[in-house]
Amino acid sequence: MSIVIENLKEALNGESIAKRKYEMYAQKAKEENHPEIAHLFKAVSFAESIHIKNHLRALSVIQGSEIKLNDIVSVNEAELKQKVKDTALNLQDAIDGEIYETKKMYKQFEKNASSKGQDVAELSFSLARDAEKVHAELFSKYLKTLKKEKKIKKQKIYVCQICGNVEFNEPPEICPVCDHSKEFYKEINFD
């Protein structure tokens, strides 16, 4: 079972870094006059907080006591600030990170949790992996549009508060990632 605990801690660290990094990327996109890209970064940052909540819950269940994020994770702000580049490079970095989580990290973590019979961790990893795939696709779409120097149209963005799935304009009746109803979606406003 210790491998699953280590995987949860690694996932918590990765999601915490991604959450903070996307907040910084949103600020940079805003500074560069890309408000819609900033909005997407803000929404995905919120989605990462859902993954953090789910992983913390899974870790608490497995260990039999409430776990606090600050006891596990420490985000180096100065180091992250140095990684902030222009918006196109930030989008590419986000795509690379989301694809890594989807194709490698969470895939392996799910297998480990399944082999140890840790259903709660397996579900948390699975939901995050499926949502991260959507995040990668959205970042890729925005990067292609940015490279073509086309304007990204303003859209409402919603995030499922159960799994972190991101949807535009209207939430679906049923979340395609976690099967919860649209009532669990939260609109992410951008100031």
MDAnalysis code that builds the backbone (N, CA, C; Angstrom):
import MDAnalysis as mda
import numpy as np

u = mda.Universe.empty(573, n_residues=191, atom_resindex=np.repeat(np.arange(191), 3), trajectory=True)
u.add_TopologyAttr("name", ["N", "CA", "C"] * 191)
u.add_TopologyAttr("resid", np.arange(1, 192))
u.add_TopologyAttr("resname", ["MET", "SER", "ILE", "VAL", "ILE", "GLU", "ASN", "LEU", "LYS", "GLU", "ALA", "LEU", "ASN", "GLY", "GLU", "SER", "ILE", "ALA", "LYS", "ARG", "LYS", "TYR", "GLU", "MET", "TYR", "ALA", "GLN", "LYS", "ALA", "LYS", "GLU", "GLU", "ASN", "HIS", "PRO", "GLU", "ILE", "ALA", "HIS", "LEU", "PHE", "LYS", "ALA", "VAL", "SER", "PHE", "ALA", "GLU", "SER", "ILE", "HIS", "ILE", "LYS", "ASN", "HIS", "LEU", "ARG", "ALA", "LEU", "SER", "VAL", "ILE", "GLN", "GLY", "SER", "GLU", "ILE", "LYS", "LEU", "ASN", "ASP", "ILE", "VAL", "SER", "VAL", "ASN", "GLU", "ALA", "GLU", "LEU", "LYS", "GLN", "LYS", "VAL", "LYS", "ASP", "THR", "ALA", "LEU", "ASN", "LEU", "GLN", "ASP", "ALA", "ILE", "ASP", "GLY", "GLU", "ILE", "TYR", "GLU", "THR", "LYS", "LYS", "MET", "TYR", "LYS", "GLN", "PHE", "GLU", "LYS", "ASN", "ALA", "SER", "SER", "LYS", "GLY", "GLN", "ASP", "VAL", "ALA", "GLU", "LEU", "SER", "PHE", "SER", "LEU", "ALA", "ARG", "ASP", "ALA", "GLU", "LYS", "VAL", "HIS", "ALA", "GLU", "LEU", "PHE", "SER", "LYS", "TYR", "LEU", "LYS", "THR", "LEU", "LYS", "LYS", "GLU", "LYS", "LYS", "ILE", "LYS", "LYS", "GLN", "LYS", "ILE", "TYR", "VAL", "CYS", "GLN", "ILE", "CYS", "GLY", "ASN", "VAL", "GLU", "PHE", "ASN", "GLU", "PRO", "PRO", "GLU", "ILE", "CYS", "PRO", "VAL", "CYS", "ASP", "HIS", "SER", "LYS", "GLU", "PHE", "TYR", "LYS", "GLU", "ILE", "ASN", "PHE", "ASP"])
u.atoms.positions = np.array([
    [0.825, -1.204, 0.000],
    [0.000, 0.000, 0.000],
    [0.864, 1.262, 0.000],
    [2.108, 1.171, 0.449],
    [2.937, 2.374, 0.528],
    [3.154, 3.018, -0.849],
    [3.178, 2.213, -1.915],
    [3.333, 2.782, -3.262],
    [2.159, 3.695, -3.593],
    [0.959, 3.324, -3.180],
    [-0.225, 4.144, -3.452],
    [-0.155, 5.442, -2.659],
    [0.295, 5.371, -1.425],
    [0.463, 6.581, -0.610],
    [1.491, 7.504, -1.251],
    [2.602, 6.937, -1.693],
    [3.639, 7.748, -2.362],
    [3.099, 8.348, -3.654],
    [2.318, 7.584, -4.408],
    [1.717, 8.098, -5.642],
    [0.769, 9.257, -5.341],
    [-0.030, 9.120, -4.295],
    [-0.949, 10.203, -3.918],
    [-0.177, 11.459, -3.520],
    [0.896, 11.278, -2.783],
    [1.711, 12.431, -2.383],
    [2.348, 13.091, -3.606],
    [2.848, 12.285, -4.532],
    [3.439, 12.827, -5.758],
    [2.386, 13.585, -6.573],
    [1.186, 12.994, -6.659],
    [0.097, 13.647, -7.395],
    [-0.302, 14.958, -6.720],
    [-0.365, 14.962, -5.407],
    [-0.700, 16.186, -4.678],
    [0.338, 17.279, -4.924],
    [1.590, 16.894, -4.929],
    [2.650, 17.857, -5.198],
    [2.536, 18.395, -6.623],
    [2.369, 17.504, -7.588],
    [2.260, 17.914, -8.989],
    [1.059, 18.804, -9.246],
    [-0.078, 18.447, -8.687],
    [-1.293, 19.246, -8.883],
    [-1.167, 20.611, -8.207],
    [-0.520, 20.659, -7.058],
    [-0.339, 21.926, -6.348],
    [0.565, 22.867, -7.148],
    [1.621, 22.314, -7.715],
    [2.517, 23.122, -8.551],
    [1.768, 23.603, -9.793],
    [1.033, 22.703, -10.434],
    [0.278, 23.083, -11.642],
    [-0.744, 24.170, -11.320],
    [-1.447, 24.020, -10.217],
    [-2.457, 25.016, -9.828],
    [-1.828, 26.397, -9.710],
    [-0.730, 26.487, -8.988],
    [-0.078, 27.787, -8.780],
    [0.535, 28.314, -10.079],
    [1.142, 27.413, -10.841],
    [1.761, 27.810, -12.108],
    [0.709, 28.369, -13.066],
    [-0.458, 27.733, -13.130],
    [-1.517, 28.204, -14.017],
    [-2.057, 29.558, -13.567],
    [-2.052, 29.813, -12.271],
    [-2.445, 31.141, -11.786],
    [-1.461, 32.191, -12.308],
    [-0.176, 31.851, -12.275],
    [0.853, 32.765, -12.782],
    [0.740, 32.920, -14.305],
    [0.461, 31.819, -14.986],
    [0.304, 31.868, -16.441],
    [-0.916, 32.713, -16.819],
    [-1.950, 32.652, -16.006],
    [-3.139, 33.475, -16.257],
    [-2.775, 34.949, -16.155],
    [-2.011, 35.289, -15.136],
    [-1.587, 36.682, -14.958],
    [-0.748, 37.141, -16.142],
    [0.166, 36.298, -16.608],
    [1.022, 36.648, -17.745],
    [0.180, 36.826, -19.011],
    [-0.770, 35.932, -19.234],
    [-1.638, 36.034, -20.410],
    [-2.444, 37.331, -20.363],
    [-2.887, 37.683, -19.182],
    [-3.645, 38.930, -19.004],
    [-2.754, 40.131, -19.340],
    [-1.513, 40.110, -18.848],
    [-0.559, 41.186, -19.129],
    [-0.279, 41.304, -20.625],
    [-0.276, 40.180, -21.328],
    [0.010, 40.163, -22.768],
    [-1.251, 40.362, -23.619],
    [-2.327, 40.742, -22.967],
    [-3.595, 41.012, -23.646],
    [-4.194, 39.780, -24.331],
    [-4.178, 38.680, -23.607],
    [-4.829, 37.442, -24.040],
    [-5.847, 37.043, -22.966],
    [-6.928, 37.831, -22.815],
    [-7.856, 37.588, -21.703],
    [-8.526, 36.213, -21.739],
    [-8.800, 35.697, -22.912],
    [-9.473, 34.382, -22.980],
    [-8.529, 33.250, -22.583],
    [-7.263, 33.391, -22.927],
    [-6.278, 32.387, -22.501],
    [-6.098, 32.481, -20.988],
    [-6.064, 33.697, -20.479],
    [-5.968, 33.890, -19.025],
    [-7.163, 33.229, -18.328],
    [-8.338, 33.390, -18.916],
    [-9.556, 32.796, -18.357],
    [-9.435, 31.272, -18.311],
    [-8.930, 30.675, -19.400],
    [-8.757, 29.217, -19.425],
    [-7.750, 28.772, -18.364],
    [-6.632, 29.478, -18.251],
    [-5.652, 29.114, -17.214],
    [-6.282, 29.194, -15.826],
    [-7.089, 30.226, -15.589],
    [-7.744, 30.361, -14.281],
    [-8.692, 29.183, -14.036],
    [-9.451, 28.800, -15.065],
    [-10.396, 27.684, -14.924],
    [-9.669, 26.372, -14.652],
    [-8.589, 26.124, -15.382],
    [-7.860, 24.869, -15.187],
    [-7.142, 24.877, -13.836],
    [-6.699, 26.038, -13.392],
    [-6.119, 26.130, -12.053],
    [-7.152, 25.701, -11.009],
    [-8.396, 26.158, -11.182],
    [-9.474, 25.734, -10.274],
    [-9.694, 24.224, -10.377],
    [-9.637, 23.698, -11.592],
    [-9.813, 22.252, -11.786],
    [-8.727, 21.467, -11.051],
    [-7.511, 21.994, -11.062],
    [-6.422, 21.312, -10.349],
    [-6.719, 21.276, -8.850],
    [-7.392, 22.311, -8.336],
    [-7.751, 22.305, -6.909],
    [-8.752, 21.195, -6.600],
    [-9.572, 20.834, -7.576],
    [-10.511, 19.703, -7.401],
    [-9.721, 18.400, -7.286],
    [-8.705, 18.249, -8.131],
    [-7.873, 17.038, -8.063],
    [-7.155, 16.961, -6.715],
    [-6.680, 18.105, -6.249],
    [-6.012, 18.145, -4.937],
    [-6.985, 17.685, -3.850],
    [-8.182, 18.207, -3.877],
    [-9.199, 17.826, -2.876],
    [-9.467, 16.317, -2.927],
    [-9.627, 15.784, -4.121],
    [-9.913, 14.352, -4.274],
    [-8.741, 13.489, -3.798],
    [-7.521, 13.882, -4.156],
    [-6.347, 13.107, -3.734],
    [-6.166, 13.175, -2.214],
    [-6.410, 14.343, -1.630],
    [-6.306, 14.470, -0.170],
    [-7.324, 13.573, 0.530],
    [-8.539, 13.556, -0.023],
    [-9.577, 12.704, 0.546],
    [-9.158, 11.229, 0.462],
    [-8.642, 10.823, -0.686],
    [-8.204, 9.428, -0.860],
    [-7.080, 9.091, 0.126],
    [-6.124, 9.994, 0.259],
    [-5.009, 9.762, 1.180],
    [-5.501, 9.676, 2.624],
    [-6.438, 10.542, 2.977],
    [-7.001, 10.522, 4.334],
    [-7.731, 9.212, 4.608],
    [-8.475, 8.716, 3.621],
    [-9.191, 7.443, 3.776],
    [-8.192, 6.299, 3.963],
    [-7.177, 6.258, 3.125],
    [-6.193, 5.168, 3.191],
    [-5.419, 5.197, 4.510],
    [-5.067, 6.393, 4.966],
    [-4.280, 6.487, 6.199],
    [-5.136, 6.522, 7.460],
    [-6.461, 6.665, 7.278],
    [-7.354, 6.608, 8.427],
    [-7.366, 7.860, 9.278],
    [-6.859, 8.961, 8.753],
    [-6.905, 10.233, 9.481],
    [-6.829, 11.381, 8.475],
    [-7.329, 12.531, 8.906],
    [-7.335, 13.679, 7.997],
    [-5.917, 14.163, 7.739],
    [-5.614, 14.349, 6.467],
    [-4.291, 14.812, 6.051],
    [-4.417, 16.264, 5.597],
    [-3.487, 17.080, 5.985],
    [-3.467, 18.487, 5.581],
    [-2.444, 18.668, 4.454],
    [-2.847, 19.416, 3.435],
    [-2.003, 19.623, 2.258],
    [-0.642, 20.210, 2.624],
    [-0.626, 21.174, 3.512],
    [0.632, 21.837, 3.875],
    [1.626, 20.912, 4.578],
    [1.144, 19.777, 5.095],
    [2.039, 18.805, 5.714],
    [2.773, 17.974, 4.652],
    [2.281, 18.011, 3.416],
    [2.833, 17.178, 2.346],
    [3.509, 18.006, 1.267],
    [2.909, 19.144, 0.943],
    [3.306, 19.909, -0.237],
    [3.891, 21.260, 0.140],
    [4.943, 21.617, -0.556],
    [5.535, 22.937, -0.434],
    [5.846, 23.424, -1.848],
    [5.204, 24.516, -2.253],
    [5.398, 25.053, -3.596],
    [6.419, 26.186, -3.526],
    [7.479, 26.071, -4.313],
    [8.533, 27.077, -4.355],
    [8.130, 28.184, -5.326],
    [7.605, 29.279, -4.769],
    [7.099, 30.398, -5.576],
    [8.188, 30.997, -6.470],
    [9.360, 31.217, -5.909],
    [10.442, 31.853, -6.672],
    [10.838, 30.991, -7.875],
    [10.913, 29.694, -7.646],
    [11.266, 28.766, -8.731],
    [10.193, 28.781, -9.824],
    [8.920, 28.802, -9.411],
    [7.832, 28.832, -10.385],
    [7.835, 30.130, -11.184],
    [8.081, 31.249, -10.522],
    [8.100, 32.543, -11.213],
    [9.140, 32.555, -12.326],
    [10.251, 31.879, -12.106],
    [11.311, 31.825, -13.125],
    [10.876, 31.018, -14.349],
    [9.899, 30.148, -14.181],
    [9.437, 29.302, -15.285],
    [8.378, 29.978, -16.158],
    [7.874, 31.125, -15.700],
    [6.857, 31.840, -16.473],
    [7.529, 32.500, -17.670],
    [7.062, 32.150, -18.858],
    [7.600, 32.704, -20.108],
    [6.498, 33.504, -20.797],
    [6.538, 33.578, -22.124],
    [5.428, 34.219, -22.827],
    [4.264, 33.237, -22.906],
    [3.113, 33.723, -23.290],
    [1.889, 32.912, -23.247],
    [1.969, 31.673, -24.128],
    [2.556, 31.784, -25.307],
    [2.677, 30.610, -26.188],
    [3.520, 29.521, -25.521],
    [4.641, 29.908, -24.938],
    [5.492, 28.921, -24.254],
    [4.805, 28.373, -23.004],
    [4.063, 29.213, -22.320],
    [3.332, 28.750, -21.136],
    [2.263, 27.735, -21.523],
    [1.578, 27.987, -22.635],
    [0.581, 27.014, -23.120],
    [1.260, 25.696, -23.465],
    [2.403, 25.757, -24.144],
    [3.107, 24.526, -24.504],
    [3.543, 23.765, -23.258],
    [4.033, 24.482, -22.258],
    [4.424, 23.849, -20.999],
    [3.216, 23.169, -20.345],
    [2.080, 23.852, -20.368],
    [0.859, 23.284, -19.786],
    [0.437, 22.022, -20.545],
    [0.501, 22.070, -21.869],
    [0.157, 20.897, -22.687],
    [1.065, 19.731, -22.332],
    [2.366, 19.991, -22.282],
    [3.330, 18.931, -21.971],
    [3.053, 18.310, -20.604],
    [2.755, 19.148, -19.625],
    [2.467, 18.647, -18.277],
    [1.199, 17.821, -18.215],
    [0.157, 18.296, -18.878],
    [-1.123, 17.575, -18.869],
    [-1.000, 16.237, -19.607],
    [-0.271, 16.229, -20.712],
    [-0.085, 14.977, -21.463],
    [0.728, 13.981, -20.650],
    [1.770, 14.457, -19.975],
    [2.558, 13.575, -19.116],
    [1.658, 12.942, -18.043],
    [0.842, 13.764, -17.397],
    [-0.045, 13.230, -16.357],
    [-1.031, 12.220, -16.932],
    [-1.542, 12.513, -18.115],
    [-2.544, 11.636, -18.731],
    [-1.954, 10.307, -19.184],
    [-0.870, 10.387, -19.936],
    [-0.336, 9.185, -20.593],
    [0.622, 8.373, -19.741],
    [1.277, 9.027, -18.789],
    [2.275, 8.301, -18.010],
    [1.920, 8.223, -16.524],
    [1.942, 9.368, -15.867],
    [1.825, 9.390, -14.413],
    [0.542, 8.742, -13.906],
    [-0.613, 9.294, -14.291],
    [-1.869, 8.772, -13.744],
    [-2.168, 7.363, -14.234],
    [-1.742, 7.043, -15.420],
    [-1.951, 5.681, -15.931],
    [-1.263, 4.672, -15.004],
    [0.002, 4.972, -14.646],
    [0.748, 4.088, -13.741],
    [0.163, 4.102, -12.336],
    [-0.218, 5.281, -11.857],
    [-0.771, 5.389, -10.510],
    [-2.073, 4.594, -10.394],
    [-2.901, 4.639, -11.438],
    [-4.145, 3.855, -11.446],
    [-3.842, 2.367, -11.337],
    [-2.870, 1.906, -12.133],
    [-2.486, 0.478, -12.099],
    [-2.015, 0.088, -10.701],
    [-1.195, 0.935, -10.098],
    [-0.700, 0.643, -8.747],
    [-1.840, 0.553, -7.742],
    [-2.766, 1.507, -7.804],
    [-3.899, 1.514, -6.871],
    [-4.788, 0.298, -7.091],
    [-5.005, -0.049, -8.354],
    [-5.833, -1.219, -8.673],
    [-5.193, -2.506, -8.144],
    [-3.886, -2.630, -8.348],
    [-3.199, -3.851, -7.908],
    [-3.185, -3.991, -6.387],
    [-3.311, -2.866, -5.680],
    [-3.330, -2.892, -4.211],
    [-4.748, -2.851, -3.655],
    [-5.757, -2.858, -4.550],
    [-7.150, -2.851, -4.101],
    [-7.576, -1.542, -3.460],
    [-6.921, -0.455, -3.825],
    [-7.241, 0.858, -3.253],
    [-8.173, 1.614, -4.199],
    [-9.449, 1.255, -4.140],
    [-10.451, 1.820, -5.051],
    [-10.562, 3.339, -4.965],
    [-10.480, 3.890, -3.761],
    [-10.648, 5.333, -3.597],
    [-9.512, 6.082, -4.306],
    [-8.299, 5.577, -4.219],
    [-7.164, 6.198, -4.913],
    [-7.280, 5.974, -6.413],
    [-7.666, 4.779, -6.803],
    [-7.821, 4.474, -8.226],
    [-8.844, 5.414, -8.873],
    [-9.963, 5.642, -8.198],
    [-10.984, 6.550, -8.728],
    [-10.448, 7.985, -8.810],
    [-9.765, 8.434, -7.788],
    [-9.213, 9.789, -7.786],
    [-8.228, 9.976, -8.948],
    [-7.361, 8.984, -9.151],
    [-6.401, 9.049, -10.261],
    [-7.110, 9.015, -11.607],
    [-8.121, 8.170, -11.721],
    [-8.855, 8.027, -12.978],
    [-9.587, 9.312, -13.363],
    [-10.263, 9.909, -12.402],
    [-10.982, 11.161, -12.667],
    [-10.010, 12.268, -13.082],
    [-8.888, 12.350, -12.375],
    [-7.897, 13.381, -12.704],
    [-7.341, 13.137, -14.107],
    [-7.018, 11.894, -14.416],
    [-6.449, 11.571, -15.735],
    [-7.406, 11.961, -16.855],
    [-8.672, 11.616, -16.702],
    [-9.647, 11.931, -17.750],
    [-9.854, 13.436, -17.905],
    [-9.849, 14.155, -16.800],
    [-9.996, 15.619, -16.859],
    [-8.740, 16.257, -17.453],
    [-7.562, 15.737, -17.087],
    [-6.304, 16.292, -17.613],
    [-6.238, 16.145, -19.135],
    [-6.807, 15.080, -19.644],
    [-6.837, 14.890, -21.101],
    [-7.608, 16.040, -21.762],
    [-8.734, 16.407, -21.173],
    [-9.536, 17.534, -21.677],
    [-8.729, 18.825, -21.575],
    [-8.038, 19.022, -20.452],
    [-7.234, 20.236, -20.274],
    [-6.183, 20.343, -21.377],
    [-5.498, 19.240, -21.659],
    [-4.465, 19.245, -22.708],
    [-5.068, 19.624, -24.058],
    [-6.237, 19.072, -24.357],
    [-6.898, 19.382, -25.635],
    [-7.272, 20.857, -25.726],
    [-7.773, 21.428, -24.638],
    [-8.166, 22.837, -24.634],
    [-6.945, 23.749, -24.772],
    [-5.879, 23.441, -24.030],
    [-4.652, 24.237, -24.156],
    [-4.108, 24.148, -25.589],
    [-4.161, 22.959, -26.180],
    [-3.671, 22.771, -27.560],
    [-4.489, 23.606, -28.544],
    [-5.787, 23.595, -28.364],
    [-6.678, 24.375, -29.237],
    [-6.350, 25.866, -29.135],
    [-6.162, 26.347, -27.923],
    [-5.850, 27.766, -27.724],
    [-4.474, 28.109, -28.295],
    [-3.507, 27.207, -28.154],
    [-2.165, 27.470, -28.684],
    [-2.201, 27.563, -30.213],
    [-2.927, 26.666, -30.849],
    [-3.055, 26.707, -32.311],
    [-3.679, 28.020, -32.765],
    [-4.718, 28.445, -32.078],
    [-5.383, 29.706, -32.419],
    [-4.427, 30.885, -32.210],
    [-3.680, 30.871, -31.122],
    [-2.723, 31.944, -30.832],
    [-1.647, 32.006, -31.918],
    [-1.133, 30.849, -32.315],
    [-0.083, 30.810, -33.341],
    [-0.584, 31.314, -34.694],
    [-1.864, 31.129, -34.957],
    [-2.453, 31.626, -36.204],
    [-2.794, 33.112, -36.096],
    [-2.536, 33.682, -34.917],
    [-2.808, 35.087, -34.636],
    [-4.282, 35.438, -34.814],
    [-5.128, 34.470, -34.484],
    [-6.574, 34.694, -34.523],
    [-7.053, 35.037, -33.124],
    [-8.138, 35.759, -33.070],
    [-8.729, 36.138, -31.780],
    [-9.532, 34.954, -31.235],
    [-9.363, 34.713, -29.973],
    [-10.127, 33.665, -29.295],
    [-11.403, 34.311, -28.778],
    [-12.535, 33.738, -29.170],
    [-13.793, 34.361, -28.760],
    [-14.062, 34.132, -27.276],
    [-14.707, 35.117, -26.707],
    [-15.057, 35.055, -25.286],
    [-16.158, 34.009, -25.090],
    [-15.937, 33.133, -24.124],
    [-16.907, 32.084, -23.817],
    [-17.016, 31.926, -22.306],
    [-18.150, 31.434, -21.870],
    [-18.282, 31.058, -20.468],
    [-17.512, 29.756, -20.280],
    [-16.895, 29.610, -19.120],
    [-16.165, 28.380, -18.808],
    [-16.707, 27.824, -17.499],
    [-16.985, 26.531, -17.521],
    [-17.503, 25.826, -16.348],
    [-16.562, 24.683, -15.973],
    [-16.436, 24.442, -14.670],
    [-15.605, 23.351, -14.167],
    [-16.458, 22.465, -13.266],
    [-16.383, 21.157, -13.511],
    [-17.072, 20.195, -12.650],
    [-16.347, 20.152, -11.306],
    [-17.091, 20.363, -10.243],
    [-16.498, 20.393, -8.912],
    [-16.271, 19.000, -8.326],
    [-16.631, 17.965, -9.084],
    [-16.381, 16.594, -8.647],
    [-15.081, 16.065, -9.244],
    [-14.850, 16.352, -10.562],
    [-13.705, 15.751, -11.244],
    [-12.742, 16.754, -11.881],
    [-13.146, 18.020, -12.030],
    [-12.267, 18.998, -12.651],
    [-12.389, 19.091, -14.165],
    [-13.415, 18.457, -14.734],
    [-13.631, 18.577, -16.176],
    [-13.988, 20.022, -16.519],
    [-13.522, 20.487, -17.682],
    [-13.772, 21.866, -18.124],
    [-14.655, 21.842, -19.362],
    [-15.684, 22.684, -19.338],
    [-16.617, 22.793, -20.463],
    [-16.839, 24.266, -20.802],
    [-17.100, 24.531, -22.077],
    [-17.383, 25.898, -22.528],
    [-18.877, 26.119, -22.720],
    [-19.285, 27.368, -22.577],
    [-20.630, 27.882, -22.854],
    [-21.711, 27.382, -21.910],
    [-21.962, 26.098, -21.863],
    [-22.976, 25.505, -20.982],
    [-22.450, 24.188, -20.424],
    [-22.700, 23.910, -19.168],
    [-22.306, 22.579, -18.682],
    [-23.225, 21.511, -19.282],
    [-22.705, 20.335, -19.543],
    [-23.553, 19.266, -20.081],
    [-24.524, 18.765, -19.013],
    [-25.592, 18.142, -19.445],
    [-26.560, 17.583, -18.486],
    [-25.875, 16.603, -17.542],
    [-24.991, 15.775, -18.109],
    [-24.227, 14.793, -17.329],
    [-22.751, 14.973, -17.665],
    [-21.912, 15.086, -16.654],
    [-20.479, 15.251, -16.881],
    [-19.930, 14.024, -17.605],
    [-19.221, 14.225, -18.725],
    [-18.683, 13.088, -19.470],
    [-17.530, 12.378, -18.755],
    [-16.988, 12.992, -17.720],
    [-15.874, 12.375, -16.991],
    [-16.360, 11.594, -15.770],
    [-17.240, 12.210, -14.962],
    [-17.613, 11.565, -13.694],
    [-19.093, 11.183, -13.584],
    [-19.876, 11.486, -14.612],
    [-21.300, 11.135, -14.643],
    [-22.171, 11.880, -13.635],
    [-21.684, 12.971, -13.071],
    [-22.527, 13.778, -12.181],
    [-23.332, 14.777, -13.006],
    [-24.400, 15.274, -12.422],
    [-25.285, 16.187, -13.148],
    [-24.666, 17.584, -13.253],
    [-25.261, 18.390, -14.117],
    [-24.716, 19.725, -14.380],
    [-24.762, 20.640, -13.165],
    [-25.526, 20.292, -12.144],
    [-25.579, 21.100, -10.928],
    [-24.212, 21.178, -10.229],
    [-23.337, 20.231, -10.548],
    [-22.026, 20.203, -9.903],
    [-21.002, 21.079, -10.627],
    [-21.410, 21.696, -11.734],
    [-20.504, 22.586, -12.469],
    [-20.552, 23.982, -11.868],
    [-19.398, 24.619, -11.839],
    [-19.291, 25.991, -11.353],
    [-18.752, 26.857, -12.488],
    [-19.419, 27.989, -12.710],
    [-18.899, 28.920, -13.713],
    [-17.689, 29.635, -13.132],
    [-16.639, 29.705, -13.942],
    [-15.419, 30.395, -13.530],
    [-15.426, 31.769, -14.187],
    [-15.563, 32.769, -13.369],
    [-15.565, 34.135, -13.896],
    [-14.146, 34.649, -13.987],
    [-13.943, 35.527, -14.942],
    [-12.615, 36.117, -15.048],
    [-12.745, 37.625, -14.916],
    [-11.991, 38.167, -13.964],
    [-12.090, 39.609, -13.683],
    [-11.440, 40.412, -14.780],
])
